[in-house]
Amino acid sequence: MTKAILDYTKGLLSHAEFEAELYQHPELWDELQALIPEDAAEPDCRLWNYFPNRKLLETNHFRVKQSLLVFGFRGVMAHALVSALVRYWDPSIETKAPMEKSEASFLEKAGLDCIGGPEAEAYLRELLEQDAGCSLQVKKQHIREAFHLQPRKRPRWIQEPEWPFRNGKPLCFISQHRDGDLYEYLFSDPDTGEQVTVTQLA
């Protein structure tokens, strides 16, 4: 299976990036079409365990491209169908909703762009998946709580954000200090009180 399809299924490509892949490599449509099971027209086809919107495919004669472009490319629907097709053939593959490359825009819009780093991105993906369908305000509140954010108390990173974690959970920001070109960001573990310092150079 093509890497682009697998990466999209696993949430490693954004909706926009996968749409671009489809236009740059139209043969991907043929590969997706080949994943449609032969018994897709049957009500008890196993595909419907993964993709309940059977009517979408039926209406478009089980053609993947037509189904996904009938109302213009819609990322959420595309990911749901592509993931279902991939999991039909390999149920062991773990699927995740893409964290949009506009994630930074979302965090900036929410006033939370102090959050970042590899672990933070993975953690945010899961958090936003759980909050799918919630309002921006609710998402912001849940993120603030998860990262122990206090009003007007945020790290002002001199480089890219590097929010530290312990045991899969975000630490709590305490303070930051500057010594010449060296910036130190102090965090603590809310459960143990352990303190961690992140350093960055200007």
MOPEKA-V603532 format. One record per residue. N is the residue number from 1. OMEGA is omega in whole degrees, 0 to 359 (999 if undefined). Layout:
n=N omega=OMEGA
n=N omega=OMEGA
//
This chain:
n=1 omega=183
n=2 omega=182
n=3 omega=182
n=4 omega=180
n=5 omega=180
n=6 omega=180
n=7 omega=179
n=8 omega=179
n=9 omega=183
n=10 omega=178
n=11 omega=183
n=12 omega=173
n=13 omega=176
n=14 omega=176
n=15 omega=182
n=16 omega=180
n=17 omega=179
n=18 omega=176
n=19 omega=178
n=20 omega=177
n=21 omega=181
n=22 omega=180
n=23 omega=180
n=24 omega=182
n=25 omega=185
n=26 omega=177
n=27 omega=177
n=28 omega=177
n=29 omega=180
n=30 omega=180
n=31 omega=178
n=32 omega=180
n=33 omega=180
n=34 omega=179
n=35 omega=177
n=36 omega=181
n=37 omega=180
n=38 omega=182
n=39 omega=183
n=40 omega=181
n=41 omega=182
n=42 omega=181
n=43 omega=183
n=44 omega=177
n=45 omega=184
n=46 omega=179
n=47 omega=185
n=48 omega=172
n=49 omega=182
n=50 omega=183
n=51 omega=186
n=52 omega=183
n=53 omega=183
n=54 omega=184
n=55 omega=180
n=56 omega=180
n=57 omega=180
n=58 omega=181
n=59 omega=182
n=60 omega=174
n=61 omega=176
n=62 omega=176
n=63 omega=185
n=64 omega=184
n=65 omega=180
n=66 omega=182
n=67 omega=184
n=68 omega=181
n=69 omega=185
n=70 omega=177
n=71 omega=187
n=72 omega=184
n=73 omega=178
n=74 omega=189
n=75 omega=184
n=76 omega=179
n=77 omega=181
n=78 omega=181
n=79 omega=179
n=80 omega=182
n=81 omega=180
n=82 omega=179
n=83 omega=180
n=84 omega=180
n=85 omega=180
n=86 omega=182
n=87 omega=175
n=88 omega=182
n=89 omega=179
n=90 omega=183
n=91 omega=182
n=92 omega=182
n=93 omega=180
n=94 omega=181
n=95 omega=178
n=96 omega=176
n=97 omega=181
n=98 omega=170
n=99 omega=185
n=100 omega=174
n=101 omega=173
n=102 omega=177
n=103 omega=180
n=104 omega=178
n=105 omega=178
n=106 omega=181
n=107 omega=178
n=108 omega=179
n=109 omega=181
n=110 omega=182
n=111 omega=184
n=112 omega=185
n=113 omega=172
n=114 omega=182
n=115 omega=178
n=116 omega=184
n=117 omega=184
n=118 omega=181
n=119 omega=180
n=120 omega=181
n=121 omega=179
n=122 omega=180
n=123 omega=179
n=124 omega=180
n=125 omega=181
n=126 omega=181
n=127 omega=181
n=128 omega=174
n=129 omega=180
n=130 omega=183
n=131 omega=180
n=132 omega=181
n=133 omega=179
n=134 omega=178
n=135 omega=178
n=136 omega=181
n=137 omega=179
n=138 omega=179
n=139 omega=179
n=140 omega=182
n=141 omega=180
n=142 omega=178
n=143 omega=178
n=144 omega=181
n=145 omega=182
n=146 omega=182
n=147 omega=175
n=148 omega=183
n=149 omega=176
n=150 omega=179
n=151 omega=176
n=152 omega=178
n=153 omega=183
n=154 omega=174
n=155 omega=176
n=156 omega=186
n=157 omega=176
n=158 omega=175
n=159 omega=178
n=160 omega=179
n=161 omega=178
n=162 omega=184
n=163 omega=183
n=164 omega=180
n=165 omega=170
n=166 omega=180
n=167 omega=175
n=168 omega=182
n=169 omega=180
n=170 omega=174
n=171 omega=183
n=172 omega=179
n=173 omega=181
n=174 omega=184
n=175 omega=175
n=176 omega=182
n=177 omega=179
n=178 omega=175
n=179 omega=186
n=180 omega=179
n=181 omega=182
n=182 omega=177
n=183 omega=179
n=184 omega=181
n=185 omega=184
n=186 omega=178
n=187 omega=176
n=188 omega=177
n=189 omega=182
n=190 omega=182
n=191 omega=187
n=192 omega=184
n=193 omega=178
n=194 omega=181
n=195 omega=182
n=196 omega=179
n=197 omega=175
n=198 omega=181
n=199 omega=175
n=200 omega=178
n=201 omega=180
n=202 omega=999
//
